[in-house]
Every structure is written in C-alpha cells, then in structure tokens.
Amino acid sequence: MESERLILRRFKPEDATDLYEYLSREDVVKFEPYGVHNEADCEAEALRRSGDPAFWAVCLKESGKLIGNLYFQQQQPAAFRTWELGYVFNSRFHGCGYAAEACRRLLDYGFSDLQIRRVTARCNPDNAPSWRLLERLKLRREGYFLKTGYFKHDEHGEPKWQDTFAYGLLGSEWFSMAEEPVI
C-alpha cells in the first residue's frame, strides 16, 4: 500500500537493521510491553514479524527506509469485525506527520477493503504524542482505565502499573468524515 510519502508493506527478515535503529531506544519503547532490543533481538523480531500479518512496515517512499511499524489485528469474536490499531516509530522521524499518514492509509484500507466495522486503540495517558495522534485521526476517547496492567518492574521488583486510555472509531464515522468538505 502507498500513501503520498510512504509505503506500507509486510516485514522482511532484512528489516532487522532499521528495526534495531528504533527498538534499541528507550525513548521509543518506554510505553511498549517490551524493553529495548539488541541486534540479535531485532533479527529475531524482523523474522517473526515477516510471518505475522498483524505487523506492517512503514517505509519512506523515496528511499525505502523502514521508519516505523503499524499493528493492525482483528479482535475476537471475528463476527464483531473489530480491529485494534497500534504503532511505533523511530524517534528520528517524529513530528513529520508520518505516523498520521500511515495510520490514515491503513484505516482507509481497513474500513474500505476489509470492511471492518470498528477500530480500537489503547495508549498510556502519559504518552501524550500517542493520544494526540489518535485524536488527530478522529478516534474517540471512550474510557480511562486505572492500573490496567504492567509490563515492567521498578528497582524493588514491584510492578509498574499503568493506566490506559481506550479509543474507538466506527466505519460509519470514518466514511462520514471523508464526505466532510475540506476547509
């Protein structure tokens, strides 16, 4: 899939070097359910993602460089036609609109081609760039859940519980936004 500046494609094992460039950074994985990756971790992860249809590599159209990834997975039960959206981008490319552009293209594909009914997304309330992106994409904040889970521990081995913002958007809302005049 393409957008104005990006190509969204399936992962390849050869993506390990570019994947390492951002998954090795604490500022990138701070809110993720995993820690920083070393080179071997990224080789294994690129190989794993190359066989996982939920992951999309986001690459610059002009150079082919992998700058981030999207997660787009159907939720159960399948009859509900609900998919979850997630994203992680190389911090060297933050602030350029790439995440919004990639997410818009994937959402359009989901609602138009896959005919999904609803998309959901979650993020930590402390991750303001993430929830701002979701709101720019016109997802609706549907809940604020306290201490829903933990991925990491503090220096004493205690869980670092995280709160969660929950977002959602219906296909009917997506299509009605597409019909709105651009001002």
Kinemage of the C-alpha trace (Angstrom):
@kinemage 1
@onewidth
@group {chain A} dominant
@subgroup {mainchain}
@vectorlist {calphas} color= white
{ca met a 1} P 0.000 0.000 0.000
{ca glu a 2} L 1.127 3.527 -0.670
{ca ser a 3} L 0.354 6.992 0.603
{ca glu a 4} L 1.793 10.285 -0.543
{ca arg a 5} L 5.207 9.778 1.103
{ca leu a 6} L 5.106 6.222 2.424
{ca ile a 7} L 4.933 2.569 1.521
{ca leu a 8} L 3.197 0.177 3.905
{ca arg a 9} L 4.304 -3.400 3.354
{ca arg a 10} L 4.842 -6.682 5.113
{ca phe a 11} L 8.004 -7.098 7.151
{ca lys a 12} L 11.055 -8.883 5.749
{ca pro a 13} L 13.899 -10.520 7.681
{ca glu a 14} L 16.199 -7.908 6.106
{ca asp a 15} L 14.414 -5.194 8.126
{ca ala a 16} L 16.406 -6.078 11.263
{ca thr a 17} L 18.905 -3.198 10.949
{ca asp a 18} L 16.252 -0.482 10.587
{ca leu a 19} L 14.136 -2.151 13.280
{ca tyr a 20} L 17.142 -2.066 15.625
{ca glu a 21} L 17.559 1.652 14.926
{ca tyr a 22} L 14.347 2.371 16.816
{ca leu a 23} L 13.592 -0.647 19.038
{ca ser a 24} L 17.000 -0.195 20.696
{ca arg a 25} L 15.929 3.234 22.003
{ca glu a 26} L 14.389 3.592 25.467
{ca asp a 27} L 12.504 6.742 24.403
{ca val a 28} L 10.766 4.707 21.680
{ca val a 29} L 9.833 1.635 23.741
{ca lys a 30} L 9.077 3.439 27.014
{ca phe a 31} L 5.331 2.717 26.781
{ca glu a 32} L 5.599 -0.618 24.967
{ca pro a 33} L 5.109 -4.030 26.618
{ca tyr a 34} L 8.793 -4.837 25.975
{ca gly a 35} L 12.155 -3.289 26.710
{ca val a 36} L 14.932 -2.161 24.409
{ca his a 37} L 16.079 -4.706 21.841
{ca asn a 38} L 19.644 -5.627 20.976
{ca glu a 39} L 20.702 -6.532 17.426
{ca ala a 40} L 20.010 -10.258 17.892
{ca asp a 41} L 16.548 -9.472 19.300
{ca cys a 42} L 15.800 -7.344 16.222
{ca glu a 43} L 16.952 -10.068 13.842
{ca ala a 44} L 14.574 -12.497 15.556
{ca glu a 45} L 11.791 -9.891 15.674
{ca ala a 46} L 12.126 -8.973 11.980
{ca leu a 47} L 11.923 -12.675 11.111
{ca arg a 48} L 8.904 -13.180 13.396
{ca arg a 49} L 7.104 -10.128 12.026
{ca ser a 50} L 7.759 -11.275 8.448
{ca gly a 51} L 5.348 -14.121 9.197
{ca asp a 52} L 2.850 -12.107 11.236
{ca pro a 53} L 0.136 -10.391 9.165
{ca ala a 54} L -0.704 -8.039 12.059
{ca phe a 55} L 2.525 -6.053 11.519
{ca trp a 56} L 3.049 -3.524 8.726
{ca ala a 57} L 6.443 -1.990 7.962
{ca val a 58} L 6.228 1.753 7.276
{ca cys a 59} L 8.887 2.871 4.792
{ca leu a 60} L 9.803 6.157 3.166
{ca lys a 61} L 8.731 6.022 -0.461
{ca glu a 62} L 11.791 7.835 -1.812
{ca ser a 63} L 14.446 5.710 -0.068
{ca gly a 64} L 12.685 2.552 1.127
{ca lys a 65} L 13.977 3.128 4.677
{ca leu a 66} L 11.899 1.481 7.410
{ca ile a 67} L 10.929 4.234 9.865
{ca gly a 68} L 8.274 2.526 11.966
{ca asn a 69} L 5.592 -0.080 12.138
{ca leu a 70} L 1.867 -0.421 12.493
{ca tyr a 71} L -0.024 -3.158 14.270
{ca phe a 72} L -3.464 -3.973 12.861
{ca gln a 73} L -5.083 -7.111 14.256
{ca gln a 74} L -8.605 -8.459 14.117
{ca gln a 75} L -10.091 -8.962 17.568
{ca gln a 76} L -12.301 -11.845 18.655
{ca pro a 77} L -15.029 -12.697 18.053
{ca ala a 78} L -14.450 -12.199 14.322
{ca ala a 79} L -18.168 -11.590 13.744
{ca phe a 80} L -17.810 -8.223 15.528
{ca arg a 81} L -15.481 -7.014 12.716
{ca thr a 82} L -13.351 -5.052 15.199
{ca trp a 83} L -9.634 -4.451 14.694
{ca glu a 84} L -7.007 -2.996 17.019
{ca leu a 85} L -4.548 -0.350 15.801
{ca gly a 86} L -1.092 0.273 17.237
{ca tyr a 87} L 2.103 1.994 16.085
{ca val a 88} L 5.762 2.507 16.948
{ca phe a 89} L 8.002 4.927 15.039
{ca asn a 90} L 11.682 5.775 15.002
{ca ser a 91} L 12.021 8.949 17.088
{ca arg a 92} L 14.291 10.439 14.401
{ca phe a 93} L 11.138 10.729 12.280
{ca his a 94} L 8.727 12.063 14.919
{ca gly a 95} L 6.975 15.336 14.203
{ca cys a 96} L 6.880 14.854 10.421
{ca gly a 97} L 3.313 13.542 10.148
{ca tyr a 98} L 4.428 10.082 9.043
{ca ala a 99} L 2.536 8.202 11.766
{ca ala a 100} L -0.722 10.009 10.969
{ca glu a 101} L -0.250 9.463 7.237
{ca ala a 102} L 0.479 5.750 7.699
{ca cys a 103} L -2.423 5.232 10.114
{ca arg a 104} L -4.872 7.066 7.827
{ca arg a 105} L -3.855 4.842 4.914
{ca leu a 106} L -4.231 1.682 6.983
{ca leu a 107} L -7.574 2.796 8.425
{ca asp a 108} L -8.853 3.559 4.944
{ca tyr a 109} L -7.758 0.092 3.823
{ca gly a 110} L -9.433 -1.481 6.858
{ca phe a 111} L -12.742 0.314 6.524
{ca ser a 112} L -12.899 0.222 2.701
{ca asp a 113} L -11.261 -3.045 1.674
{ca leu a 114} L -11.591 -5.243 4.761
{ca gln a 115} L -14.976 -3.752 5.623
{ca ile a 116} L -14.229 -3.641 9.313
{ca arg a 117} L -16.972 -2.198 11.472
{ca arg a 118} L -14.904 -0.708 14.295
{ca val a 119} L -11.301 0.052 15.167
{ca thr a 120} L -9.935 0.366 18.695
{ca ala a 121} L -6.657 1.634 20.100
{ca arg a 122} L -5.167 1.976 23.561
{ca cys a 123} L -2.372 4.066 24.991
{ca asn a 124} L -0.889 5.218 28.257
{ca pro a 125} L -2.285 8.624 29.338
{ca asp a 126} L 1.310 9.764 29.971
{ca asn a 127} L 2.090 9.172 26.278
{ca ala a 128} L 0.664 12.464 25.018
{ca pro a 129} L 2.041 12.141 21.454
{ca ser a 130} L 0.190 8.833 21.112
{ca trp a 131} L -3.219 10.015 22.308
{ca arg a 132} L -2.856 13.250 20.337
{ca leu a 133} L -2.264 11.170 17.202
{ca leu a 134} L -5.375 9.088 17.892
{ca glu a 135} L -7.427 12.241 18.337
{ca arg a 136} L -5.997 13.749 15.112
{ca leu a 137} L -7.170 10.559 13.408
{ca lys a 138} L -10.637 11.312 14.863
{ca leu a 139} L -10.756 8.308 17.178
{ca arg a 140} L -12.962 8.979 20.178
{ca arg a 141} L -11.643 8.581 23.715
{ca glu a 142} L -14.043 6.059 25.197
{ca gly a 143} L -12.502 5.356 28.566
{ca tyr a 144} L -9.819 5.990 31.128
{ca phe a 145} L -8.947 2.802 32.963
{ca leu a 146} L -6.800 2.832 36.090
{ca lys a 147} L -3.914 0.453 36.688
{ca thr a 148} L -4.984 -1.980 33.988
{ca gly a 149} L -1.709 -3.835 33.678
{ca tyr a 150} L 2.052 -3.741 33.900
{ca phe a 151} L 4.905 -4.725 31.620
{ca lys a 152} L 7.876 -3.594 33.672
{ca his a 153} L 9.044 -3.558 37.280
{ca asp a 154} L 10.651 -0.897 39.450
{ca glu a 155} L 14.052 -1.215 41.141
{ca his a 156} L 12.421 -3.194 44.010
{ca gly a 157} L 10.807 -5.716 41.688
{ca glu a 158} L 7.339 -4.242 42.157
{ca pro a 159} L 5.031 -3.952 39.148
{ca lys a 160} L 4.861 -0.534 37.487
{ca trp a 161} L 1.099 -0.409 36.950
{ca gln a 162} L -0.129 1.636 34.006
{ca asp a 163} L -3.351 3.435 33.294
{ca thr a 164} L -4.943 3.147 29.854
{ca phe a 165} L -6.879 5.425 27.544
{ca ala a 166} L -9.232 3.469 25.273
{ca tyr a 167} L -10.185 4.856 21.853
{ca gly a 168} L -12.621 3.747 19.173
{ca leu a 169} L -13.970 4.683 15.762
{ca leu a 170} L -16.782 3.188 13.706
{ca gly a 171} L -16.599 2.678 9.972
{ca ser a 172} L -19.712 4.822 9.540
{ca glu a 173} L -17.885 7.678 11.290
{ca trp a 174} L -14.814 7.217 9.093
{ca phe a 175} L -16.873 7.431 5.917
{ca ser a 176} L -18.874 10.447 7.127
{ca met a 177} L -15.583 12.276 7.845
{ca ala a 178} L -14.412 11.509 4.306
{ca glu a 179} L -17.513 13.261 2.989
{ca glu a 180} L -16.895 16.429 5.029
{ca pro a 181} L -15.706 19.349 2.936
{ca val a 182} L -12.078 20.399 3.422
{ca ile a 183} L -11.930 23.942 4.791
